[in-house]
Each structure stands twice: as C-alpha cells, then as structure tokens.
Amino acid sequence: MLTAELLLDLGRIYVIAGGIVAALFLVIGIDRVEPSARGSYAFRPLLIPGICLIWPLVLYRWFTLEKHGEDAR
C-alpha cells in the first residue's frame, strides 16, 4: 500500500508541475518560442494536456530557444 501511495503522490506532483509549466509557457513562452502563435488564443487551452505530460521537454526547448535563439532549431 505504501508503494501505491508513493506512486500516486509522484504522479500528482508531476502533473501539478506540468500545470504550472503549462500556465507559464502559454502565457509567457509560446509567443517567444513560436512567433506564428502570436494572437491565436483559442488553441492554447488545447495544448494544456500535452504540456502537462511532456513538461520537461517543453522546459528544455523553451530555455534552449531563449538562450540560443533560432540557431537552436
């Protein structure tokens, strides 16, 4: 029972962290990372589930593009 509770807690923490990253990325980062996304606010909520699942990759790409710009692609 302890293992199941630990796994559920880890999953919960992972999804909460993903939600925080999704909120920050969709408000601040998406316009900087993808210039064609400027002004298109209707599709952003559709990205939330995906960002919650792959948030480490999103953070990596976001920071890489912020640091190196278009050369990182």
N, CA, C and O of each residue as an XYZ file, in Angstrom:
292
protein
N       0.825     -1.183      0.000
C       0.000      0.000      0.000
C       0.870      1.248      0.000
O       0.494      2.257     -0.597
N       1.990      1.203      0.636
C       2.886      2.349      0.680
C       3.418      2.675     -0.712
O       3.550      3.846     -1.067
N       3.721      1.657     -1.495
C       4.242      1.875     -2.834
C       3.198      2.532     -3.726
O       3.523      3.442     -4.489
N       1.955      2.086     -3.641
C       0.889      2.668     -4.451
C       0.675      4.133     -4.076
O       0.497      4.978     -4.953
N       0.690      4.433     -2.796
C       0.519      5.823     -2.362
C       1.679      6.687     -2.848
O       1.474      7.831     -3.255
N       2.874      6.154     -2.806
C       4.044      6.890     -3.275
C       3.948      7.170     -4.772
O       4.229      8.283     -5.218
N       3.552      6.165     -5.541
C       3.404      6.364     -6.979
C       2.320      7.377     -7.307
O       2.486      8.201     -8.207
N       1.219      7.319     -6.584
C       0.155      8.303     -6.802
C       0.610      9.711     -6.434
O       0.294     10.671     -7.137
N       1.342      9.835     -5.348
C       1.859     11.148     -4.952
C       2.851     11.688     -5.972
O       2.818     12.873     -6.303
N       3.740     10.821     -6.476
C       4.689     11.250     -7.500
C       3.975     11.671     -8.783
O       4.349     12.661     -9.412
N       2.963     10.928     -9.162
C       2.173     11.289    -10.345
C       1.456     12.611    -10.164
O       1.387     13.427    -11.083
N       0.927     12.813     -8.979
C       0.231     14.065     -8.668
C       1.196     15.253     -8.734
O       0.857     16.298     -9.288
N       2.379     15.096     -8.178
C       3.392     16.160     -8.194
C       3.826     16.448     -9.634
O       3.996     17.608    -10.010
N       4.004     15.404    -10.433
C       4.405     15.562    -11.828
C       3.354     16.362    -12.611
O       3.698     17.266    -13.372
N       2.091     16.027    -12.421
C       1.024     16.723    -13.146
C       0.867     18.159    -12.643
O       0.594     19.056    -13.440
N       1.031     18.391    -11.359
C       0.957     19.753    -10.828
C       2.100     20.595    -11.394
O       1.893     21.743    -11.790
N       3.296     20.028    -11.431
C       4.425     20.743    -12.029
C       4.147     21.020    -13.504
O       4.461     22.100    -14.003
N       3.568     20.061    -14.193
C       3.204     20.255    -15.595
C       2.171     21.351    -15.775
O       2.233     22.108    -16.744
N       1.228     21.443    -14.857
C       0.228     22.509    -14.926
C       0.844     23.886    -14.735
O       0.454     24.849    -15.395
N       1.803     23.969    -13.834
C       2.489     25.245    -13.607
C       3.306     25.617    -14.840
O       3.276     26.766    -15.282
N       4.031     24.655    -15.393
C       4.807     24.919    -16.609
C       3.887     25.303    -17.759
O       4.195     26.221    -18.519
N       2.761     24.608    -17.895
C       1.817     24.917    -18.968
C       1.289     26.338    -18.833
O       1.213     27.072    -19.819
N       0.925     26.726    -17.619
C       0.411     28.082    -17.416
C       1.463     29.128    -17.771
O       1.164     30.100    -18.464
N       2.688     28.932    -17.300
C       3.753     29.889    -17.597
C       4.093     29.907    -19.084
O       4.262     30.970    -19.681
N       4.190     28.728    -19.668
C       4.557     28.651    -21.076
C       3.491     29.273    -21.970
O       3.818     29.993    -22.913
N       2.230     29.006    -21.685
C       1.170     29.520    -22.542
C       0.952     31.017    -22.371
O       0.450     31.678    -23.280
N       1.320     31.553    -21.223
C       1.174     32.996    -21.009
C       2.414     33.754    -21.480
O       2.297     34.811    -22.099
N       3.597     33.219    -21.189
C       4.844     33.944    -21.452
C       5.613     33.369    -22.632
O       6.029     34.112    -23.521
N       5.804     32.074    -22.650
C       6.799     31.483    -23.528
C       6.389     31.181    -24.947
O       7.237     31.220    -25.839
N       5.142     30.884    -25.200
C       4.769     30.417    -26.534
C       4.973     31.500    -27.588
O       5.330     31.193    -28.725
N       4.755     32.748    -27.230
C       4.975     33.832    -28.193
C       6.449     33.986    -28.533
O       6.789     34.392    -29.644
N       7.311     33.673    -27.605
C       8.749     33.786    -27.842
C       9.296     32.594    -28.618
O      10.195     32.740    -29.447
N       8.752     31.422    -28.345
C       9.254     30.197    -28.983
C       8.688     30.043    -30.391
O       9.414     29.669    -31.313
N       7.419     30.325    -30.560
C       6.759     30.152    -31.856
C       6.088     31.461    -32.267
O       4.972     31.748    -31.833
N       6.753     32.244    -33.092
C       6.199     33.548    -33.478
C       4.848     33.462    -34.178
O       4.057     34.399    -34.077
N       4.561     32.389    -34.872
C       3.276     32.276    -35.560
C       2.114     32.037    -34.592
O       0.955     32.078    -35.003
N       2.406     31.790    -33.322
C       1.352     31.569    -32.323
C       0.843     32.871    -31.716
O      -0.085     32.856    -30.906
N       1.434     33.981    -32.095
C       1.007     35.264    -31.540
C      -0.424     35.573    -31.957
O      -0.783     35.486    -33.131
N      -1.220     35.931    -30.976
C      -2.592     36.328    -31.239
C      -3.586     35.197    -31.379
O      -4.786     35.456    -31.475
N      -3.145     33.968    -31.394
C      -4.071     32.837    -31.534
C      -4.304     32.214    -30.156
O      -3.618     31.276    -29.751
N      -5.267     32.754    -29.470
C      -5.527     32.343    -28.087
C      -6.523     31.197    -27.976
O      -6.623     30.579    -26.916
N      -7.248     30.902    -29.020
C      -8.280     29.865    -28.945
C      -7.694     28.462    -28.836
O      -8.312     27.589    -28.226
N      -6.522     28.225    -29.410
C      -5.974     26.871    -29.401
C      -5.118     26.590    -28.171
O      -4.800     25.431    -27.906
N      -4.742     27.599    -27.425
C      -3.840     27.407    -26.291
C      -4.382     26.458    -25.223
O      -3.615     25.645    -24.705
N      -5.654     26.521    -24.872
C      -6.144     25.529    -23.884
C      -6.038     24.090    -24.366
O      -5.966     23.169    -23.553
N      -6.027     23.890    -25.668
C      -5.887     22.537    -26.200
C      -4.498     21.968    -25.965
O      -4.314     20.751    -25.998
N      -3.524     22.827    -25.729
C      -2.154     22.381    -25.504
C      -1.881     21.950    -24.063
O      -0.879     21.287    -23.797
N      -2.747     22.313    -23.147
C      -2.510     22.064    -21.723
C      -2.272     20.586    -21.406
O      -1.294     20.283    -20.723
N      -3.112     19.647    -21.866
C      -2.847     18.237    -21.518
C      -1.496     17.730    -22.021
O      -0.799     17.006    -21.311
N      -1.133     18.107    -23.231
C       0.146     17.674    -23.773
C       1.326     18.255    -23.020
O       2.306     17.560    -22.751
N       1.230     19.533    -22.681
C       2.320     20.167    -21.935
C       2.441     19.554    -20.545
O       3.550     19.390    -20.036
N       1.313     19.215    -19.929
C       1.360     18.583    -18.605
C       2.083     17.237    -18.649
O       2.700     16.832    -17.663
N       2.011     16.553    -19.771
C       2.673     15.252    -19.889
C       4.142     15.366    -20.256
O       4.960     14.597    -19.752
N       4.494     16.308    -21.122
C       5.885     16.384    -21.586
C       6.550     17.690    -21.135
O       7.365     18.259    -21.861
N       6.201     18.154    -19.948
C       6.717     19.446    -19.491
C       8.237     19.504    -19.372
O       8.793     20.582    -19.587
N       8.950     18.427    -19.046
C      10.414     18.565    -19.031
C      10.981     18.905    -20.423
O      11.909     19.706    -20.538
N      10.425     18.302    -21.461
C      10.857     18.601    -22.818
C      10.496     20.038    -23.204
O      11.285     20.728    -23.850
N       9.317     20.479    -22.813
C       8.894     21.854    -23.098
C       9.844     22.841    -22.432
O      10.262     23.817    -23.054
N      10.184     22.595    -21.179
C      11.123     23.488    -20.484
C      12.487     23.487    -21.160
O      13.096     24.544    -21.328
N      12.967     22.323    -21.543
C      14.266     22.228    -22.202
C      14.283     23.034    -23.499
O      15.198     23.826    -23.727
N      13.272     22.835    -24.349
C      13.205     23.560    -25.617
C      13.036     25.061    -25.395
O      13.645     25.870    -26.096
N      12.210     25.429    -24.422
C      11.975     26.834    -24.141
C      13.274     27.516    -23.724
O      13.620     28.569    -24.260
N      13.988     26.929    -22.782
C      15.239     27.529    -22.324
C      16.308     27.514    -23.406
O      17.091     28.458    -23.517
N      16.351     26.445    -24.212
C      17.324     26.381    -25.291
C      17.067     27.476    -26.319
O      18.001     28.146    -26.760
N      15.816     27.661    -26.700
C      15.494     28.694    -27.674
C      15.673     30.091    -27.102
O      16.048     31.009    -27.831
N      15.415     30.270    -25.821
C      15.650     31.577    -25.192
C      17.130     31.897    -25.166
O      17.525     33.046    -25.361
N      17.956     30.881    -24.924
C      19.384     31.107    -24.789
C      20.074     31.281    -26.139
O      20.908     32.172    -26.303
N      19.727     30.433    -27.103
C      20.430     30.424    -28.374
C      19.632     31.000    -29.528
O      20.188     31.214    -30.604
N      18.368     31.252    -29.341
C      17.542     31.800    -30.407
C      17.239     30.777    -31.484
O      17.157     29.578    -31.216
N      17.075     31.261    -32.699
C      16.701     30.406    -33.825
C      17.806     29.419    -34.188
O      17.531     28.427    -34.863
N      19.036     29.655    -33.765
C      20.143     28.745    -34.091
C      19.971     27.382    -33.432
O      20.570     26.406    -33.885
N      19.158     27.290    -32.362
C      18.985     26.031    -31.639
C      18.079     25.058    -32.371
O      18.026     23.881    -32.013
N      17.375     25.513    -33.371
C      16.471     24.621    -34.103
C      17.285     23.807    -35.001
O      16.752     22.971    -35.731
